[in-house]
Every structure is written in structure tokens, then in C-alpha cells.
Amino acid sequence: MDEILRIQPIIRDFTATTLAAIPNVYGRLIYIASLRDLSSGRYEHAGLAAVYPLEGVQEALKFCHEQIFSRVLEMPLSVQAQDLGDCLEGMPGVVGATIAHWRQLESYRILPPEDSPDYLRELFFSNLRVLLEILESQRPPARSIG
């Protein structure tokens, strides 16, 4: 409890100034996962690091990452499908190509927090594969030219 109270101002700052600007849960998950260095597992956020102690920033971002990940897993699949669809629509490029790219490379495997239990990671990956398949099936077929 003391830990949460200690990092609460950082969490409040990050939530109000950064996460609030991201309109969907998957977008927030992608964003916070992008702050984690894949080599070290440490989160990097220059704005927070300029104001708060580095260890506090690490703990706060890890906490937020875990909370967002849990929130995704708690959402019904139908809600996840809409949220993920909205997130992918907001990305640059053609949505169909993004979906195909995600399915082929499984780039979503970097999204769970580092310490997530394997069974939750696998549930998330399984859900993502199904959601991407659903979203791809909802896309209009590509028209051939000629």
C-alpha cells in the first residue's frame, strides 16, 4: 500500500497527461509497451524522468502497464474487437495490411507486461489471434484492378 501511495503522483500525472490522450485501451497498451526497452525491460519516459525519481517512474509505468493489460483481459471479446479495430484504424497505413502484418509477425507478443504469468500471456495471444482473424474477415475484400 505504501508503494502505491509513493508512486500515486506519477501514476496520476502519466494517466492525466499521456494516457488520457489515447482514445482506446489497446492504444494505451501499445503505447506503454513501446516505452519498455526490449533489451533491459526498463521503461523510458523522458518527461516523467525529468520530474520524478527514476525508480518511481519505473514502478509507476510497470503498475500502469499491468493495470491496462488486466483491463484488456477483463473486457468481453466483442468489446476488445471494437477497441482493437478502432486502434488499428487510427494507425498509419492500410488497416488490412496492418492486420496481415500483425498476424504474420505476431508483433503483439511484446504487449504484455514482462512479469505476466504465462497462462495470461497465452490467453492474451490466443485472443489477439482470434480478434485479428475476426477483424480481417470483416474487411471488404480487395478489389482487383482490371
PyMOL CGO cylinders between C-alpha atoms (Angstrom):
from pymol import cmd
from pymol.cgo import CYLINDER

trace = [
    CYLINDER, 0.00, 0.00, 0.00, 2.85, 2.39, 0.83, 0.3, 1, 1, 1, 1, 1, 1,
    CYLINDER, 2.85, 2.39, 0.83, 4.36, 1.71, -2.60, 0.3, 1, 1, 1, 1, 1, 1,
    CYLINDER, 4.36, 1.71, -2.60, 1.15, 2.70, -4.36, 0.3, 1, 1, 1, 1, 1, 1,
    CYLINDER, 1.15, 2.70, -4.36, 0.90, 5.89, -2.30, 0.3, 1, 1, 1, 1, 1, 1,
    CYLINDER, 0.90, 5.89, -2.30, 4.51, 6.73, -3.12, 0.3, 1, 1, 1, 1, 1, 1,
    CYLINDER, 4.51, 6.73, -3.12, 4.04, 6.36, -6.88, 0.3, 1, 1, 1, 1, 1, 1,
    CYLINDER, 4.04, 6.36, -6.88, 0.47, 7.71, -6.98, 0.3, 1, 1, 1, 1, 1, 1,
    CYLINDER, 0.47, 7.71, -6.98, 1.51, 11.24, -8.12, 0.3, 1, 1, 1, 1, 1, 1,
    CYLINDER, 1.51, 11.24, -8.12, 3.49, 9.73, -11.02, 0.3, 1, 1, 1, 1, 1, 1,
    CYLINDER, 3.49, 9.73, -11.02, 0.59, 7.48, -11.99, 0.3, 1, 1, 1, 1, 1, 1,
    CYLINDER, 0.59, 7.48, -11.99, -1.83, 10.41, -11.81, 0.3, 1, 1, 1, 1, 1, 1,
    CYLINDER, -1.83, 10.41, -11.81, 0.47, 12.59, -13.93, 0.3, 1, 1, 1, 1, 1, 1,
    CYLINDER, 0.47, 12.59, -13.93, 1.03, 9.87, -16.55, 0.3, 1, 1, 1, 1, 1, 1,
    CYLINDER, 1.03, 9.87, -16.55, -2.65, 8.98, -16.69, 0.3, 1, 1, 1, 1, 1, 1,
    CYLINDER, -2.65, 8.98, -16.69, -3.86, 12.58, -16.96, 0.3, 1, 1, 1, 1, 1, 1,
    CYLINDER, -3.86, 12.58, -16.96, -1.26, 13.93, -19.37, 0.3, 1, 1, 1, 1, 1, 1,
    CYLINDER, -1.26, 13.93, -19.37, -0.38, 10.94, -21.56, 0.3, 1, 1, 1, 1, 1, 1,
    CYLINDER, -0.38, 10.94, -21.56, -2.85, 8.08, -21.39, 0.3, 1, 1, 1, 1, 1, 1,
    CYLINDER, -2.85, 8.08, -21.39, -5.91, 10.33, -21.42, 0.3, 1, 1, 1, 1, 1, 1,
    CYLINDER, -5.91, 10.33, -21.42, -4.96, 11.46, -24.93, 0.3, 1, 1, 1, 1, 1, 1,
    CYLINDER, -4.96, 11.46, -24.93, -5.09, 7.88, -26.27, 0.3, 1, 1, 1, 1, 1, 1,
    CYLINDER, -5.09, 7.88, -26.27, -8.70, 7.05, -27.12, 0.3, 1, 1, 1, 1, 1, 1,
    CYLINDER, -8.70, 7.05, -27.12, -8.70, 3.27, -26.70, 0.3, 1, 1, 1, 1, 1, 1,
    CYLINDER, -8.70, 3.27, -26.70, -7.39, 0.62, -24.33, 0.3, 1, 1, 1, 1, 1, 1,
    CYLINDER, -7.39, 0.62, -24.33, -5.39, -1.25, -26.97, 0.3, 1, 1, 1, 1, 1, 1,
    CYLINDER, -5.39, -1.25, -26.97, -3.79, 2.03, -27.99, 0.3, 1, 1, 1, 1, 1, 1,
    CYLINDER, -3.79, 2.03, -27.99, -2.76, 2.64, -24.38, 0.3, 1, 1, 1, 1, 1, 1,
    CYLINDER, -2.76, 2.64, -24.38, -1.38, -0.89, -24.09, 0.3, 1, 1, 1, 1, 1, 1,
    CYLINDER, -1.38, -0.89, -24.09, 0.62, -0.48, -27.30, 0.3, 1, 1, 1, 1, 1, 1,
    CYLINDER, 0.62, -0.48, -27.30, 1.91, 2.88, -26.15, 0.3, 1, 1, 1, 1, 1, 1,
    CYLINDER, 1.91, 2.88, -26.15, 3.04, 1.78, -22.70, 0.3, 1, 1, 1, 1, 1, 1,
    CYLINDER, 3.04, 1.78, -22.70, 4.63, -1.38, -24.11, 0.3, 1, 1, 1, 1, 1, 1,
    CYLINDER, 4.63, -1.38, -24.11, 6.57, 0.85, -26.53, 0.3, 1, 1, 1, 1, 1, 1,
    CYLINDER, 6.57, 0.85, -26.53, 8.09, 2.67, -23.55, 0.3, 1, 1, 1, 1, 1, 1,
    CYLINDER, 8.09, 2.67, -23.55, 9.76, -0.55, -22.38, 0.3, 1, 1, 1, 1, 1, 1,
    CYLINDER, 9.76, -0.55, -22.38, 13.27, -1.19, -23.65, 0.3, 1, 1, 1, 1, 1, 1,
    CYLINDER, 13.27, -1.19, -23.65, 13.23, -4.74, -25.02, 0.3, 1, 1, 1, 1, 1, 1,
    CYLINDER, 13.23, -4.74, -25.02, 16.84, -5.37, -24.00, 0.3, 1, 1, 1, 1, 1, 1,
    CYLINDER, 16.84, -5.37, -24.00, 16.66, -4.28, -20.39, 0.3, 1, 1, 1, 1, 1, 1,
    CYLINDER, 16.66, -4.28, -20.39, 12.94, -4.39, -19.63, 0.3, 1, 1, 1, 1, 1, 1,
    CYLINDER, 12.94, -4.39, -19.63, 13.15, -0.85, -18.22, 0.3, 1, 1, 1, 1, 1, 1,
    CYLINDER, 13.15, -0.85, -18.22, 10.63, 1.80, -19.13, 0.3, 1, 1, 1, 1, 1, 1,
    CYLINDER, 10.63, 1.80, -19.13, 11.82, 5.08, -20.63, 0.3, 1, 1, 1, 1, 1, 1,
    CYLINDER, 11.82, 5.08, -20.63, 9.75, 8.25, -20.42, 0.3, 1, 1, 1, 1, 1, 1,
    CYLINDER, 9.75, 8.25, -20.42, 11.83, 11.43, -20.60, 0.3, 1, 1, 1, 1, 1, 1,
    CYLINDER, 11.83, 11.43, -20.60, 9.03, 13.71, -19.41, 0.3, 1, 1, 1, 1, 1, 1,
    CYLINDER, 9.03, 13.71, -19.41, 8.39, 11.75, -16.23, 0.3, 1, 1, 1, 1, 1, 1,
    CYLINDER, 8.39, 11.75, -16.23, 12.11, 11.12, -15.63, 0.3, 1, 1, 1, 1, 1, 1,
    CYLINDER, 12.11, 11.12, -15.63, 12.73, 14.88, -15.71, 0.3, 1, 1, 1, 1, 1, 1,
    CYLINDER, 12.73, 14.88, -15.71, 10.29, 15.42, -12.85, 0.3, 1, 1, 1, 1, 1, 1,
    CYLINDER, 10.29, 15.42, -12.85, 10.29, 12.25, -10.73, 0.3, 1, 1, 1, 1, 1, 1,
    CYLINDER, 10.29, 12.25, -10.73, 12.88, 9.80, -9.36, 0.3, 1, 1, 1, 1, 1, 1,
    CYLINDER, 12.88, 9.80, -9.36, 13.81, 7.15, -11.92, 0.3, 1, 1, 1, 1, 1, 1,
    CYLINDER, 13.81, 7.15, -11.92, 12.86, 4.16, -9.74, 0.3, 1, 1, 1, 1, 1, 1,
    CYLINDER, 12.86, 4.16, -9.74, 9.49, 5.73, -9.03, 0.3, 1, 1, 1, 1, 1, 1,
    CYLINDER, 9.49, 5.73, -9.03, 8.90, 6.18, -12.75, 0.3, 1, 1, 1, 1, 1, 1,
    CYLINDER, 8.90, 6.18, -12.75, 9.82, 2.53, -13.36, 0.3, 1, 1, 1, 1, 1, 1,
    CYLINDER, 9.82, 2.53, -13.36, 7.41, 1.31, -10.70, 0.3, 1, 1, 1, 1, 1, 1,
    CYLINDER, 7.41, 1.31, -10.70, 4.61, 3.62, -11.84, 0.3, 1, 1, 1, 1, 1, 1,
    CYLINDER, 4.61, 3.62, -11.84, 4.90, 2.66, -15.50, 0.3, 1, 1, 1, 1, 1, 1,
    CYLINDER, 4.90, 2.66, -15.50, 5.10, -1.04, -14.61, 0.3, 1, 1, 1, 1, 1, 1,
    CYLINDER, 5.10, -1.04, -14.61, 1.99, -0.64, -12.46, 0.3, 1, 1, 1, 1, 1, 1,
    CYLINDER, 1.99, -0.64, -12.46, 0.12, 1.17, -15.25, 0.3, 1, 1, 1, 1, 1, 1,
    CYLINDER, 0.12, 1.17, -15.25, 1.19, -1.46, -17.78, 0.3, 1, 1, 1, 1, 1, 1,
    CYLINDER, 1.19, -1.46, -17.78, -0.11, -4.25, -15.55, 0.3, 1, 1, 1, 1, 1, 1,
    CYLINDER, -0.11, -4.25, -15.55, -3.39, -2.40, -14.97, 0.3, 1, 1, 1, 1, 1, 1,
    CYLINDER, -3.39, -2.40, -14.97, -4.00, -1.76, -18.66, 0.3, 1, 1, 1, 1, 1, 1,
    CYLINDER, -4.00, -1.76, -18.66, -3.14, -5.36, -19.55, 0.3, 1, 1, 1, 1, 1, 1,
    CYLINDER, -3.14, -5.36, -19.55, -5.58, -6.61, -16.90, 0.3, 1, 1, 1, 1, 1, 1,
    CYLINDER, -5.58, -6.61, -16.90, -8.24, -4.27, -18.20, 0.3, 1, 1, 1, 1, 1, 1,
    CYLINDER, -8.24, -4.27, -18.20, -7.86, -5.68, -21.71, 0.3, 1, 1, 1, 1, 1, 1,
    CYLINDER, -7.86, -5.68, -21.71, -8.19, -9.24, -20.44, 0.3, 1, 1, 1, 1, 1, 1,
    CYLINDER, -8.19, -9.24, -20.44, -11.30, -8.33, -18.44, 0.3, 1, 1, 1, 1, 1, 1,
    CYLINDER, -11.30, -8.33, -18.44, -13.06, -6.84, -21.47, 0.3, 1, 1, 1, 1, 1, 1,
    CYLINDER, -13.06, -6.84, -21.47, -15.53, -9.10, -23.34, 0.3, 1, 1, 1, 1, 1, 1,
    CYLINDER, -15.53, -9.10, -23.34, -14.14, -10.21, -26.71, 0.3, 1, 1, 1, 1, 1, 1,
    CYLINDER, -14.14, -10.21, -26.71, -16.79, -8.22, -28.56, 0.3, 1, 1, 1, 1, 1, 1,
    CYLINDER, -16.79, -8.22, -28.56, -15.63, -5.05, -26.81, 0.3, 1, 1, 1, 1, 1, 1,
    CYLINDER, -15.63, -5.05, -26.81, -11.99, -5.97, -27.42, 0.3, 1, 1, 1, 1, 1, 1,
    CYLINDER, -11.99, -5.97, -27.42, -12.75, -6.41, -31.13, 0.3, 1, 1, 1, 1, 1, 1,
    CYLINDER, -12.75, -6.41, -31.13, -14.26, -2.92, -31.36, 0.3, 1, 1, 1, 1, 1, 1,
    CYLINDER, -14.26, -2.92, -31.36, -11.45, -1.37, -29.33, 0.3, 1, 1, 1, 1, 1, 1,
    CYLINDER, -11.45, -1.37, -29.33, -8.70, -3.10, -31.30, 0.3, 1, 1, 1, 1, 1, 1,
    CYLINDER, -8.70, -3.10, -31.30, -10.43, -2.20, -34.57, 0.3, 1, 1, 1, 1, 1, 1,
    CYLINDER, -10.43, -2.20, -34.57, -10.59, 1.45, -33.53, 0.3, 1, 1, 1, 1, 1, 1,
    CYLINDER, -10.59, 1.45, -33.53, -6.94, 1.31, -32.50, 0.3, 1, 1, 1, 1, 1, 1,
    CYLINDER, -6.94, 1.31, -32.50, -5.82, -0.20, -35.82, 0.3, 1, 1, 1, 1, 1, 1,
    CYLINDER, -5.82, -0.20, -35.82, -7.95, 2.33, -37.75, 0.3, 1, 1, 1, 1, 1, 1,
    CYLINDER, -7.95, 2.33, -37.75, -6.02, 5.11, -36.01, 0.3, 1, 1, 1, 1, 1, 1,
    CYLINDER, -6.02, 5.11, -36.01, -2.64, 3.77, -37.11, 0.3, 1, 1, 1, 1, 1, 1,
    CYLINDER, -2.64, 3.77, -37.11, -0.94, 4.97, -40.26, 0.3, 1, 1, 1, 1, 1, 1,
    CYLINDER, -0.94, 4.97, -40.26, -1.31, 2.80, -43.33, 0.3, 1, 1, 1, 1, 1, 1,
    CYLINDER, -1.31, 2.80, -43.33, -3.98, 0.49, -44.65, 0.3, 1, 1, 1, 1, 1, 1,
    CYLINDER, -3.98, 0.49, -44.65, -5.80, -1.39, -41.89, 0.3, 1, 1, 1, 1, 1, 1,
    CYLINDER, -5.80, -1.39, -41.89, -5.94, -4.65, -43.84, 0.3, 1, 1, 1, 1, 1, 1,
    CYLINDER, -5.94, -4.65, -43.84, -2.18, -4.58, -44.33, 0.3, 1, 1, 1, 1, 1, 1,
    CYLINDER, -2.18, -4.58, -44.33, -1.64, -3.81, -40.64, 0.3, 1, 1, 1, 1, 1, 1,
    CYLINDER, -1.64, -3.81, -40.64, -3.81, -6.76, -39.63, 0.3, 1, 1, 1, 1, 1, 1,
    CYLINDER, -3.81, -6.76, -39.63, -1.97, -9.07, -42.04, 0.3, 1, 1, 1, 1, 1, 1,
    CYLINDER, -1.97, -9.07, -42.04, 1.37, -7.81, -40.72, 0.3, 1, 1, 1, 1, 1, 1,
    CYLINDER, 1.37, -7.81, -40.72, 0.34, -8.38, -37.10, 0.3, 1, 1, 1, 1, 1, 1,
    CYLINDER, 0.34, -8.38, -37.10, -0.91, -11.87, -37.92, 0.3, 1, 1, 1, 1, 1, 1,
    CYLINDER, -0.91, -11.87, -37.92, 2.24, -12.81, -39.80, 0.3, 1, 1, 1, 1, 1, 1,
    CYLINDER, 2.24, -12.81, -39.80, 4.86, -11.36, -37.43, 0.3, 1, 1, 1, 1, 1, 1,
    CYLINDER, 4.86, -11.36, -37.43, 2.86, -11.65, -34.18, 0.3, 1, 1, 1, 1, 1, 1,
    CYLINDER, 2.86, -11.65, -34.18, 4.29, -8.28, -33.16, 0.3, 1, 1, 1, 1, 1, 1,
    CYLINDER, 4.29, -8.28, -33.16, 1.66, -8.16, -30.41, 0.3, 1, 1, 1, 1, 1, 1,
    CYLINDER, 1.66, -8.16, -30.41, 3.81, -10.60, -28.40, 0.3, 1, 1, 1, 1, 1, 1,
    CYLINDER, 3.81, -10.60, -28.40, 5.68, -7.63, -26.89, 0.3, 1, 1, 1, 1, 1, 1,
    CYLINDER, 5.68, -7.63, -26.89, 2.50, -6.10, -25.44, 0.3, 1, 1, 1, 1, 1, 1,
    CYLINDER, 2.50, -6.10, -25.44, 2.07, -7.98, -22.13, 0.3, 1, 1, 1, 1, 1, 1,
    CYLINDER, 2.07, -7.98, -22.13, 3.99, -6.77, -19.09, 0.3, 1, 1, 1, 1, 1, 1,
    CYLINDER, 3.99, -6.77, -19.09, 7.24, -8.62, -18.52, 0.3, 1, 1, 1, 1, 1, 1,
    CYLINDER, 7.24, -8.62, -18.52, 6.14, -10.36, -15.31, 0.3, 1, 1, 1, 1, 1, 1,
    CYLINDER, 6.14, -10.36, -15.31, 2.76, -11.56, -16.59, 0.3, 1, 1, 1, 1, 1, 1,
    CYLINDER, 2.76, -11.56, -16.59, 2.07, -15.21, -15.82, 0.3, 1, 1, 1, 1, 1, 1,
    CYLINDER, 2.07, -15.21, -15.82, 2.41, -17.49, -18.84, 0.3, 1, 1, 1, 1, 1, 1,
    CYLINDER, 2.41, -17.49, -18.84, -1.25, -18.50, -18.76, 0.3, 1, 1, 1, 1, 1, 1,
    CYLINDER, -1.25, -18.50, -18.76, -2.36, -14.84, -19.03, 0.3, 1, 1, 1, 1, 1, 1,
    CYLINDER, -2.36, -14.84, -19.03, 0.13, -14.19, -21.81, 0.3, 1, 1, 1, 1, 1, 1,
    CYLINDER, 0.13, -14.19, -21.81, -1.16, -17.20, -23.73, 0.3, 1, 1, 1, 1, 1, 1,
    CYLINDER, -1.16, -17.20, -23.73, -4.78, -16.15, -23.17, 0.3, 1, 1, 1, 1, 1, 1,
    CYLINDER, -4.78, -16.15, -23.17, -3.93, -12.69, -24.50, 0.3, 1, 1, 1, 1, 1, 1,
    CYLINDER, -3.93, -12.69, -24.50, -2.11, -14.10, -27.55, 0.3, 1, 1, 1, 1, 1, 1,
    CYLINDER, -2.11, -14.10, -27.55, -4.94, -16.51, -28.28, 0.3, 1, 1, 1, 1, 1, 1,
    CYLINDER, -4.94, -16.51, -28.28, -7.50, -13.70, -28.00, 0.3, 1, 1, 1, 1, 1, 1,
    CYLINDER, -7.50, -13.70, -28.00, -5.41, -11.48, -30.29, 0.3, 1, 1, 1, 1, 1, 1,
    CYLINDER, -5.41, -11.48, -30.29, -5.14, -14.17, -32.95, 0.3, 1, 1, 1, 1, 1, 1,
    CYLINDER, -5.14, -14.17, -32.95, -8.93, -14.63, -32.90, 0.3, 1, 1, 1, 1, 1, 1,
    CYLINDER, -8.93, -14.63, -32.90, -9.59, -10.88, -32.86, 0.3, 1, 1, 1, 1, 1, 1,
    CYLINDER, -9.59, -10.88, -32.86, -7.28, -10.28, -35.81, 0.3, 1, 1, 1, 1, 1, 1,
    CYLINDER, -7.28, -10.28, -35.81, -8.98, -13.07, -37.73, 0.3, 1, 1, 1, 1, 1, 1,
    CYLINDER, -8.98, -13.07, -37.73, -12.40, -11.55, -36.96, 0.3, 1, 1, 1, 1, 1, 1,
    CYLINDER, -12.40, -11.55, -36.96, -11.26, -8.07, -37.96, 0.3, 1, 1, 1, 1, 1, 1,
    CYLINDER, -11.26, -8.07, -37.96, -9.72, -9.38, -41.17, 0.3, 1, 1, 1, 1, 1, 1,
    CYLINDER, -9.72, -9.38, -41.17, -12.93, -11.24, -42.05, 0.3, 1, 1, 1, 1, 1, 1,
    CYLINDER, -12.93, -11.24, -42.05, -14.91, -8.01, -41.56, 0.3, 1, 1, 1, 1, 1, 1,
    CYLINDER, -14.91, -8.01, -41.56, -12.75, -6.07, -44.02, 0.3, 1, 1, 1, 1, 1, 1,
    CYLINDER, -12.75, -6.07, -44.02, -14.16, -5.67, -47.51, 0.3, 1, 1, 1, 1, 1, 1,
    CYLINDER, -14.16, -5.67, -47.51, -12.37, -7.94, -49.98, 0.3, 1, 1, 1, 1, 1, 1,
    CYLINDER, -12.37, -7.94, -49.98, -9.64, -6.30, -52.00, 0.3, 1, 1, 1, 1, 1, 1,
    CYLINDER, -9.64, -6.30, -52.00, -10.85, -5.38, -55.45, 0.3, 1, 1, 1, 1, 1, 1,
    CYLINDER, -10.85, -5.38, -55.45, -8.76, -6.49, -58.37, 0.3, 1, 1, 1, 1, 1, 1,
    CYLINDER, -8.76, -6.49, -58.37, -7.84, -3.85, -60.90, 0.3, 1, 1, 1, 1, 1, 1,
    CYLINDER, -7.84, -3.85, -60.90, -8.54, -4.55, -64.48, 0.3, 1, 1, 1, 1, 1, 1,
]
cmd.load_cgo(trace, "trace")
